[in-house]
Amino acid sequence: MQFKTFLWLSVALAVAFAAINWLGLAGWLAAIVVLGSIGMHVAGNAIGTRMQEATDRDLARRGSRFRSAPVPAAHPTHLERRTQVGRLLPVSAGIGGVVGGVAGGTALATLTSASLPGAVLGGVSSAVLGGIFGFLISSFVEILRTSVREALEAERQASEQRP
């Protein structure tokens, strides 16, 4: 082993032992998982690059009679187009924020021994979470409604085209 490699190994072990002392065994195991994930990512990248470079893309050289046919572009659906957010999303986020803030603040004030500033801060945090959940739920409902509407329209058009 070269002296330079030995020094790097000793530095890595010193850092590892310091991490065990500072973070405990759970922190050390978390560091191992993170380093293993990084190593597997790098290995996967290297293997994928090697496989991509080894792939034979010239089908004519292999004697294949493959010819690509032109495929017409599909019309974009409503979900693929960029549209403005309707009135339902901000209203739902606002309602979720108000409900979350009132519920969180009231629960903190009545069910715990929180001070008034703590209850207000908890109410604001609950309002933020309520607004996020209101936005997520209304987004899900909007996407579901649009998808069902487009599916029914496509089915209606397909049934009209059949003889």
LINRA-V780230 format. One record per backbone hydrogen bond with DSSP energy under -0.5 kcal/mol. CO is the residue of the C=O (numbers start at 1). NH is the residue of the N-H. E is the energy in kcal/mol with one decimal. If there is no record, write none. Layout:
co=<CO/CO>
nh=<NH/NH>
e=<E/E>
This chain:
co=<2/3/4/5/6/7/8/9/10/11/12/13/14/15/16/17/18/19/19/20/23/24/25/26/27/28/29/30/31/32/33/34/35/36/37/38/39/40/41/42/43/44/45/46/47/48/49/50/51/52/55/57/58/59/60/70/77/77/81/86/87/88/89/90/91/92/93/94/95/96/97/98/99/100/101/102/103/104/105/106/107/108/108/115/116/117/118/119/120/121/122/123/124/125/126/127/128/129/130/131/132/133/134/135/136/137/138/139/140/141/142/143/144/145/146/147/148/149/150/151/152/153/154/155/156/157/158>
nh=<6/7/8/9/10/11/12/13/14/15/16/17/18/19/20/21/22/23/24/24/27/28/29/30/31/32/33/34/35/36/37/38/39/40/41/42/43/44/45/46/47/48/49/50/51/52/53/54/55/55/57/59/62/64/63/72/80/81/83/90/91/92/93/94/95/96/97/98/99/100/101/102/103/104/105/106/107/108/109/110/111/112/114/119/120/121/122/123/124/125/126/127/128/129/130/131/132/133/134/135/136/137/138/139/140/141/142/143/144/145/146/147/148/149/150/151/152/153/154/155/156/157/158/159/160/161/162>
e=<-2.2/-2.3/-2.2/-2.4/-2.4/-2.5/-2.4/-2.3/-2.3/-2.5/-2.3/-2.7/-2.3/-2.3/-2.2/-2.2/-2.5/-3.3/-0.6/-1.5/-0.6/-1.8/-2.5/-2.1/-2.1/-2.3/-2.3/-2.4/-2.8/-2.7/-2.4/-2.3/-2.5/-2.7/-2.1/-2.4/-2.6/-2.7/-2.2/-2.4/-2.7/-2.6/-2.4/-2.3/-2.5/-2.4/-2.3/-1.5/-0.7/-0.7/-0.8/-1.3/-0.7/-1.8/-1.0/-0.5/-0.6/-1.0/-0.6/-0.7/-1.6/-2.5/-2.5/-2.4/-2.7/-2.7/-2.2/-2.6/-2.8/-2.6/-2.6/-2.6/-2.6/-2.8/-2.5/-2.4/-2.3/-2.3/-2.2/-2.4/-2.4/-0.9/-0.8/-2.6/-2.4/-2.6/-2.5/-2.3/-2.4/-2.3/-2.5/-2.1/-2.2/-2.3/-2.7/-2.5/-2.3/-2.8/-2.5/-2.3/-2.7/-2.6/-2.4/-2.4/-2.5/-2.4/-2.4/-2.6/-2.6/-2.6/-2.4/-2.6/-2.4/-2.1/-2.5/-2.4/-2.5/-2.0/-2.6/-2.3/-2.2/-2.4/-2.2/-2.1/-1.5/-1.4/-1.0>
